[in-house]
Each structure stands twice: as C-alpha cells, then as structure tokens.
C-alpha cells in the first residue's frame, strides 16, 4: 500500500533536501535566498490584506456621507449641494483615517474633491457632453475630458435659475453612480481578501503556533458593550415606583429616538458599580462638546456599556446631593449620549454624532429638551430624597422649582408668543405653504392663543418681554405642579424653542 504524505503538504521548508540548486551557487546561499523569498512574500501578503481592509473601512465611512448628500440634494435642490461644498470649505472636520501616513487627507478633503469633480462632470453633461460607460469618461465632441477642461461659461459664476433643476438631476445621477462604484469595489475587495487569506492558510507558519495545552480551562470571551443585557433587579423591601415623563412624546423625528427613562433611584442604588476611570474622564468632557465626545468613544468604546450609563446617572444623583450641579449636568449629558448611541446601534453612532456636530437644528432641539427634562427630574428627585432624610417636615428647606436652562453655551431659549387670535382672512405664504390645510392651521393658532390667554397675568407679561431671567423668576414663584403644567403648555403651543446664538447655518438640514 502506498504511503500518503499529504499531511505534510502544509509545511514549507527552506532547507528541503529536494531544493533545486544552481551549479555555481552553494547550497547554503540557496537556502538563505529561499528563506528570504518566503518571508518577503508572507509580509507582502499581510500588507496587502491590511491595505484591502483599510479600503473597506474607508468606503464604509464615505458611502453613508455621499448617500446623505444625495438625500439632501433630492429634497432641497441644487442649493443643498452648494451648501455642503461651502461647509466643507469653511468649516472642515479634521477627522481622517488612522493610517499614520504623512499628509493623510481627511474625510472632508476626499468628499470635497469628489463633489468638485462631480460638479464639473454635471456641467459638461448638461452642456451636451456624453458619458462613455466603457472607458468611464466623459466625451466632449468625441474627445475624453480631463479636469483641465474648462467649465461652461454659464457655470463659472452664479448658476442660472433655469438650469438649477436640470443640474440637480445630473448631479444626483452622478453621485448615485459613484455610490454604485463603491459597492462594486467593496465586493471585489472582499473577494481579494478571501483569496489572500486562503493563500496564507495553505502553509503553516510560526504565526500559527500557539500554546494550547498549558491551561486546563478556557476563559470565556469578554462580553462586548453591545451585547450587555440589563441585570435583573432584586425585589425591593418596599415597592416604590417613579414614572419619568418622556420628552415631547408626540414628536416625529428620524434623527433621534428619545432614550429610555431613568432607572429607579430607590434603595437598590448600590447595584450601580462605581464610575470607572474612563467613565469619569468621559464625564469631564464639557457640555455640548460633541466632537470631543465622539473622539473619546472612537478611542475607548467601553464607555458605551450600559453599566457606564447607569453609573453616570448614579454619579449625577450623588453630585447633585453634594451641590456640584455642573458635574451632575455633565453626567446627565454624557449618559444621554450613551443612551442614544446604544439605541441606534454601533452602525448608527457615526450618523448620530454627525448630526450633533453639524448642529442639525431638529436633532439639537430634541436632545436639548431631553437633557432639560432629565436633569430637572434628577434635581427635583434629589431634593425629595434630602427632605426624606431630614425627617423634619417643619424645617425650612429650599423650595422645589422649575427653571428653563440651556445646556450648550451656543444655544439660547427663545419664546414665540402670539400677537392675538388668527385673523378672519388667513393667508399662508412661504415654502411648503401649499401642503398645509388652512383649517388645521387656523385651529392650531386658535389653540395657541387660547393657551396664552389662560396663563397668569404676570407670566404673560414676562413672556412678552422675551427675557429668560424674568420668565424663570415667575416660574420660580409658582408651585411645582403649576410650573410643570405651564412648561407643558408652552411646548404644546409651540411657544418654547431652542436655537443657536448668532447666525445659524441652515445648510445642514
């Protein structure tokens, strides 16, 4: 019976006795050359796999950004395209691939170059040029255009109004083609990676040698931050429940989903572990510094664990009891960031922070309202706990109040109060006016005026001054229940809004 030597096929020996030798080269030199050749090919294969994985990662970041531009272009027209170009030019982000290469371009630089190239292609196509799918180039009078080809005369300055709609369609088509190319390239890269890895596994190398029998037990894999499940709560000695109001329950927004309610702060607070070193560093990031928070999460994703969220809330309660209001507000702010990220999932973290960093008004408004309400509940609950601990109802304690507070220094609270009931002849003008129902608008304006009329006289006067301090002073003189009702009516009537100070860039909508 013939012997089967196939089990040795995965061995690659540089000093094999069967090595082919040259008559003018000694055997030792041939062996050394073969060793060097083997190791060089292994290193080249590793570098190629790393390069392909880096390309996949880059495409995974750029593709959603291009798709977001396509969505904005389709909804808002050519002006949105120009607005994105202006934002990239005037306020570029320094975020870039972590390759360590000198002069590594940022994501915004790559995106800006793409938008500029697509704009040139769009103007040429609109001016009569043809797209050749075989060579993937634009032909102008039969000649392939390059990026030294000048723009049409009408595209060198302000785009004529009559060409904006047609240019929007062409740009949208070219951007979609680029997205399709990225998808096609991703599929090719994945096949190349599989091919290289299969080739790498054909031979046994020193990298494949592991100590497998030194231990009698195998440690389980560490649980990831996205795999955490809430710990079962023990039954409390006395049933004590607290219902936390959800901010803006009727709001409809694809940008954000309101986070889960606060955990119970009853007798089982000791279930929350102490705040870790990374969690404490995360809590020290200033309020509203979304870019710093995003960079921190990219470097240390462990802060996205559910346990860190709970520990931050527990730390917020402790800080509030100590009188450290600034730390309490920072802990609440960062815990809300973690809550949103966990609800959106690991694929939605980048998109969430992109909306917050670019100051998307709708996203900022909802987050601001959630923060104000959450911190207000912690503030009031802390006072209740301190009062219970004092066990002296007759003692003079600070009265519980509700105050309107802006968390971000760049944000301000403004008031939109009605001048009177809606007129008999109601006209709606402006963008989107044709989509509104006149009767619904009139009913809403009447309800807004009815709410304003039923406010106490001193509160109406404070609102008419549009001075936040005066409004807070009147709210501070009210009882807790009355102030909560007033704030709820302000939101129902659309009289309470959050906006950025100074000039606000609306191009990111």
C-alpha positions in Angstrom: 0.0 0.0 0.0 1.5 3.4 -1.0 2.2 5.9 1.8 0.2 9.1 2.0 2.3 12.1 2.6 -0.4 14.7 2.1 -0.4 15.7 5.8 3.0 17.3 5.1 1.7 19.5 2.3 1.2 22.5 4.6 4.9 22.5 5.6 7.2 24.9 3.7 10.8 24.1 4.3 13.6 26.4 3.1 16.3 23.7 3.6 14.5 20.8 2.0 16.9 18.3 0.6 15.0 18.5 -2.7 15.6 22.2 -3.1 16.7 23.0 -6.6 20.3 24.2 -6.7 22.4 26.1 -9.2 25.8 24.6 -10.0 27.6 27.9 -9.5 25.8 28.7 -6.1 26.5 26.8 -2.9 23.6 25.2 -1.1 23.7 27.5 2.0 23.3 30.6 -0.1 20.4 29.0 -2.0 18.7 28.1 1.3 19.2 31.7 2.6 17.7 33.2 -0.6 14.8 30.9 -0.4 14.2 31.8 3.2 14.2 35.5 2.4 11.9 34.9 -0.5 9.4 33.0 1.7 9.4 35.7 4.4 9.1 38.6 1.9 6.1 37.0 0.2 4.4 36.5 3.6 5.0 40.1 4.6 3.7 41.3 1.3 0.6 39.3 1.7 0.0 40.7 5.2 0.4 44.2 3.9 -1.9 43.6 1.0 -4.6 42.3 3.4 -4.2 45.2 5.7 -4.4 47.6 2.8 -7.6 46.0 1.5 -9.2 46.1 4.9 -8.3 49.8 5.2 -10.0 50.4 1.8 -13.1 48.6 3.1 -13.2 50.7 6.2 -12.7 54.0 4.2 -15.6 53.1 1.8 -17.8 52.3 4.8 -17.4 55.8 6.1 -17.6 57.7 2.8 -20.6 55.9 1.3 -23.1 56.9 4.0 -22.0 60.6 3.7 -22.4 60.5 -0.1 -25.9 58.9 0.4 -26.8 61.7 2.9 -25.8 64.3 0.3 -28.0 62.6 -2.3 -30.9 62.6 0.0 -30.5 66.3 0.8 -30.0 67.1 -2.9 -33.2 65.3 -3.8 -35.2 67.1 -1.1 -33.7 70.6 -1.2 -32.3 71.0 -4.7 -29.0 72.3 -6.0 -28.7 74.9 -3.2 -28.1 72.0 -0.8 -25.2 70.8 -2.9 -23.6 74.2 -2.8 -24.2 74.5 1.0 -22.4 71.2 1.6 -19.4 72.4 -0.5 -19.3 75.6 1.4 -19.4 73.9 4.8 -16.6 71.6 3.8 -14.5 74.5 2.6 -15.2 76.9 5.5 -15.5 74.5 8.5 -13.8 71.2 7.6 -13.6 68.4 10.1 -10.1 67.1 10.9 -11.3 63.5 11.1 -9.2 61.2 8.9 -8.2 57.5 8.5 -5.8 56.4 11.2 -3.1 55.2 8.7 -0.2 57.1 10.3 0.9 58.3 6.8 2.2 61.8 6.4 -0.2 64.3 4.8 -3.1 61.9 5.1 -6.2 63.6 3.6 -9.2 64.0 5.9 -12.6 62.5 5.0 -13.9 66.1 4.3 -11.0 66.7 1.8 -11.8 63.5 0.0 -15.5 64.3 -0.1 -14.9 67.9 -1.2 -12.7 66.7 -4.1 -15.5 64.2 -5.1 -18.1 67.0 -5.1 -15.9 69.3 -7.1 -15.3 66.5 -9.7 -19.0 65.6 -9.9 -19.9 69.2 -10.4 -17.6 69.5 -13.3 -19.0 66.3 -14.9 -22.5 67.5 -14.3 -21.9 70.9 -16.1 -20.2 69.1 -19.0 -23.1 66.6 -19.4 -25.7 69.4 -19.2 -23.8 71.3 -21.9 -24.1 68.4 -24.3 -21.2 66.0 -23.5 -21.7 62.3 -23.5 -20.8 59.6 -20.9 -18.9 56.6 -22.2 -19.6 53.7 -19.8 -16.8 51.5 -21.3 -13.9 53.8 -20.6 -15.8 55.5 -17.8 -15.1 59.0 -19.1 -17.0 62.0 -20.4 -16.6 62.7 -24.1 -16.8 66.3 -25.4 -17.0 66.3 -29.2 -15.6 62.8 -29.2 -12.6 63.7 -27.0 -12.2 62.5 -23.4 -12.4 65.3 -21.0 -9.9 65.7 -18.2 -10.1 68.0 -15.2 -8.1 70.7 -17.1 -11.1 71.1 -19.4 -12.7 74.4 -18.6 -16.3 74.7 -17.3 -19.1 76.0 -19.5 -19.4 79.8 -19.3 -22.7 79.7 -17.5 -21.2 77.5 -14.7 -18.3 79.8 -13.8 -20.4 82.1 -11.7 -23.9 82.1 -10.2 -25.8 79.2 -11.7 -28.8 80.5 -13.7 -32.2 79.7 -12.1 -33.4 77.9 -15.2 -30.5 75.3 -15.1 -30.6 74.5 -11.4 -33.3 71.8 -11.6 -31.6 70.1 -14.6 -28.2 70.3 -12.9 -29.7 68.8 -9.7 -30.9 65.8 -11.6 -27.5 65.3 -13.3 -25.6 65.7 -10.1 -27.9 63.2 -8.3 -27.3 60.7 -11.1 -23.5 61.1 -11.0 -23.4 60.7 -7.2 -25.5 57.5 -7.4 -23.1 56.2 -9.9 -20.2 56.8 -7.5 -22.1 55.0 -4.7 -22.7 52.0 -7.0 -19.0 52.0 -7.9 -18.1 51.9 -4.1 -20.5 49.0 -3.6 -19.0 47.1 -6.6 -15.4 47.8 -5.3 -16.3 46.6 -1.9 -17.4 43.2 -3.4 -14.1 43.0 -5.3 -12.1 43.8 -2.2 -13.8 41.2 -0.1 -13.1 38.5 -2.7 -9.4 39.6 -2.9 -9.2 39.4 0.9 -10.7 35.9 0.9 -8.2 34.9 -1.8 -5.2 36.2 0.1 -6.3 34.7 3.4 -6.8 31.3 1.7 -3.3 31.5 0.2 -1.9 32.5 3.6 -3.6 29.4 5.2 -2.0 27.0 2.7 1.2 26.8 4.6 1.9 26.6 8.4 3.9 29.5 9.7 5.4 30.5 13.0 2.3 32.8 13.5 0.1 29.7 13.6 2.0 28.1 16.5 0.1 28.6 19.8 0.4 27.1 23.2 -2.8 25.2 23.6 -2.2 22.8 26.5 -0.8 24.9 29.3 -4.1 25.5 30.9 -6.9 23.2 31.9 -9.6 25.9 31.5 -10.6 28.2 28.6 -11.7 31.7 29.6 -15.0 32.8 28.1 -14.9 35.6 25.5 -15.3 39.0 27.1 -18.7 40.4 26.6 -18.9 43.4 24.2 -20.5 46.7 25.0 -23.3 46.0 22.5 -24.0 42.5 24.0 -24.7 43.7 27.5 -28.1 42.8 28.9 -29.8 44.6 31.8 -29.2 42.9 35.2 -32.2 41.5 36.9 -33.3 43.7 39.7 -33.9 42.3 43.1 -37.3 42.7 44.7 -37.2 45.8 47.0 -38.4 45.7 50.5 -41.0 48.3 49.9 -42.4 48.8 46.4 -41.6 52.3 45.3 -42.1 53.3 41.7 -41.4 56.6 39.9 -42.7 57.4 36.5 -40.4 59.6 34.4 -42.1 61.8 31.8 -40.9 61.3 28.2 -39.9 64.4 26.4 -42.1 65.5 23.5 -44.0 62.2 23.2 -45.8 63.4 20.0 -42.7 64.5 18.1 -41.8 62.7 14.9 -38.2 62.7 14.0 -36.0 60.3 12.1 -32.9 62.0 13.6 -33.2 60.8 17.1 -35.2 58.4 19.3 -35.8 59.6 22.9 -33.8 57.5 25.3 -35.1 55.1 27.9 -36.4 56.5 31.2 -34.2 57.0 34.1 -33.5 53.9 36.3 -35.2 53.8 39.6 -33.3 55.6 42.3 -34.7 53.6 45.2 -33.0 51.5 47.8 -31.1 49.3 45.3 -28.8 52.1 44.1 -25.9 50.1 45.2 -26.4 47.8 42.2 -24.7 50.5 40.1 -21.0 50.0 40.2 -18.5 52.8 40.8 -17.7 55.0 37.8 -14.7 53.7 36.0 -11.6 55.8 35.2 -12.6 56.1 31.6 -16.2 56.8 32.6 -15.1 59.7 34.9 -12.9 61.1 32.1 -15.9 60.9 29.7 -18.0 62.8 32.3 -15.4 65.6 32.4 -16.0 66.5 28.8 -17.7 69.9 28.6 -21.4 70.0 27.8 -22.1 70.4 24.1 -18.6 69.3 23.0 -20.0 66.6 20.8 -16.8 66.3 18.7 -14.7 65.6 21.8 -17.2 63.0 23.0 -17.1 61.3 19.6 -13.3 61.2 19.5 -13.3 59.8 23.1 -15.7 57.0 22.0 -13.7 56.1 19.0 -10.6 55.7 21.2 -12.4 53.9 24.0 -15.7 52.3 23.1 -16.1 50.7 26.6 -17.8 53.9 27.8 -20.8 52.8 25.7 -21.5 50.0 28.1 -24.9 50.0 29.8 -23.1 49.9 33.1 -21.4 53.2 32.4 -24.7 54.8 31.6 -26.1 53.6 34.9 -23.0 54.7 36.8 -23.2 58.1 35.2 -26.8 58.6 36.4 -25.8 57.4 39.9 -22.9 59.9 39.9 -25.3 62.6 38.7 -27.5 62.0 41.8 -24.5 62.0 44.1 -23.1 65.2 42.6 -26.5 66.9 42.9 -26.7 65.9 46.5 -23.3 67.3 47.2 -24.2 70.6 45.4 -21.9 70.0 42.5 -24.5 71.0 39.8 -22.0 71.3 37.0 -20.8 67.7 37.4 -24.3 66.5 37.7 -25.3 68.2 34.4 -22.2 66.8 32.6 -23.0 63.3 33.8 -26.6 63.6 32.6 -25.5 65.0 29.3 -23.0 62.1 28.7 -25.4 59.5 29.9 -27.9 60.7 27.3 -25.2 60.4 24.6 -24.6 56.8 25.6 -28.3 56.1 25.7 -28.9 57.4 22.1 -25.8 55.5 20.8 -27.0 52.2 22.4 -30.5 52.6 20.9 -29.2 53.5 17.4 -26.7 50.6 17.5 -23.0 50.5 16.6 -23.8 51.3 12.9 -25.7 54.5 13.9 -23.2 56.1 16.2 -21.3 57.9 13.5 -24.5 59.2 11.9 -25.8 60.4 15.3 -22.7 62.4 16.1 -22.6 63.8 12.5 -26.0 65.4 13.1 -24.9 66.7 16.5 -21.5 68.0 15.4 -23.0 69.8 12.4 -25.7 71.3 14.6 -28.7 69.8 12.9 -31.5 72.0 14.4 -34.1 69.3 14.7 -31.6 66.9 16.4 -30.2 69.6 18.7 -33.6 70.7 19.7 -34.8 67.2 20.7 -31.6 66.4 22.6 -31.8 69.8 24.4 -35.3 69.1 25.5 -34.4 65.6 26.7 -31.5 67.0 28.7 -33.5 69.8 30.3 -36.3 67.4 31.4 -33.9 64.7 32.6 -31.7 67.0 34.6 -34.8 68.7 36.0 -36.2 65.3 37.3 -32.9 64.4 38.9 -32.7 67.9 40.5 -36.2 67.6 42.0 -35.8 63.9 43.0 -32.6 64.8 44.8 -34.4 67.4 46.8 -37.2 64.9 47.7 -34.6 62.4 49.0 -32.8 65.1 51.1 -36.2 66.1 52.5 -37.0 62.5 53.4 -33.6 62.1 55.1 -34.1 65.2 57.1 -37.3 63.7 58.6 -38.4 67.1 59.6 -41.3 68.5 57.6 -41.2 71.8 59.5 -37.6 72.5 58.7 -37.1 75.3 56.2 -35.8 73.7 53.0 -35.2 75.2 49.6 -38.4 75.2 47.7 -38.6 73.0 44.6 -38.8 75.0 41.4 -38.6 74.5 37.7 -36.2 76.6 35.6 -35.6 76.8 31.9 -31.9 76.1 31.3 -29.8 75.9 28.1 -27.1 73.2 28.3 -24.9 74.4 25.5 -23.3 77.9 25.7 -24.0 78.3 22.0 -27.8 77.7 22.5 -30.4 80.1 23.8 -34.0 79.7 24.8 -36.4 82.0 22.9 -40.2 82.5 23.0 -42.6 82.6 20.1 -45.8 84.2 21.6 -48.9 85.0 19.6 -49.9 88.7 19.0 -53.6 87.8 19.0 -56.2 85.4 17.6 -55.9 84.4 13.9 -57.4 86.9 11.5 -60.6 86.3 9.7 -58.8 86.2 6.4 -55.9 83.9 6.9 -53.2 83.6 4.3 -50.3 81.2 4.3 -47.1 82.1 2.4 -43.7 80.7 2.0 -42.1 77.3 1.1 -44.4 74.4 1.7 -47.5 76.6 2.2 -49.5 74.6 -0.5 -49.1 71.4 1.6 -50.8 72.9 4.7 -54.5 72.7 5.4 -55.9 76.2 6.2 -58.5 74.9 8.7 -55.8 72.9 10.6 -53.5 76.0 10.7 -56.4 78.2 12.0 -57.3 75.6 14.7 -53.7 75.4 15.8 -53.4 79.2 16.0 -56.6 79.5 17.9 -55.4 76.8 20.4 -52.1 78.7 20.8 -53.9 82.0 21.6 -56.3 80.2 24.0 -53.3 78.7 25.9 -51.6 82.1 26.0 -54.7 83.8 27.3 -55.1 81.3 30.2 -51.6 81.9 31.5 -51.4 84.0 34.7 -51.1 87.7 34.0 -47.6 88.1 35.5 -46.4 85.1 33.4 -47.9 86.7 30.2 -46.1 89.9 30.9 -42.8 88.1 31.5 -43.2 86.2 28.2 -43.9 89.4 26.3 -40.5 90.8 27.5 -38.9 87.7 25.9 -36.4 87.8 28.8 -35.4 84.4 30.1 -34.5 85.6 33.6 -37.9 87.3 34.1 -39.7 84.1 32.9 -37.7 81.9 35.2 -38.4 84.3 38.1 -42.1 84.0 37.6 -41.8 80.2 37.3 -39.8 80.1 40.5 -42.6 81.8 42.4 -45.1 79.1 41.2 -45.8 75.8 42.8 -44.1 72.7 41.4 -47.3 71.3 39.8 -48.3 74.7 38.3 -44.8 75.3 36.9 -44.8 71.8 35.3 -48.2 72.4 33.7 -47.1 75.9 32.4 -43.9 74.4 30.8 -46.0 71.6 29.2 -48.5 74.2 27.7 -45.6 76.3 26.4 -44.3 73.2 24.5 -47.9 72.3 23.3 -48.4 75.8 21.9 -45.0 75.9 20.2 -44.0 79.0 22.3 -40.8 77.5 23.6 -37.8 76.9 21.2 -34.1 76.4 21.4 -31.8 78.0 18.8 -28.2 78.8 18.3 -26.9 82.3 19.2 -25.8 84.5 16.3 -26.0 83.4 12.6 -27.2 79.8 12.2 -26.2 77.8 9.2 -29.3 76.1 8.0 -27.5 74.2 5.2 -27.1 71.0 7.3 -30.8 70.4 7.4 
